[in-house]
């Protein structure tokens, strides 16, 4: 079973909106997968700390990286995409 990492814009969005977008993308995946959950509700850090945690606890363990929406407009998503590309982690776009 493949481990799936999700990168999505989160700035200025409610938790409900983020999770709804995430669920919509996950519904499009046609094969069995395990979601690596990097939606941290219990972490109180700055943006760079969130990005570092997302990379170390999520992307580093992923078989596939899923990029949602207009990810190209967000620094953290672009960083995650660059890392996925450099480390040959297949990317999917929804």
Secondary structure, DSSP 8 states (H G I E B T S, - for coil): -EEEEEEE--TT--HHHHHHHHHHHHTT--S-EEEE----SS----HHHHHHHHHHHTGGG-SEEEEESSGGGSHHHHHHHHHHHHTT-EEEE-
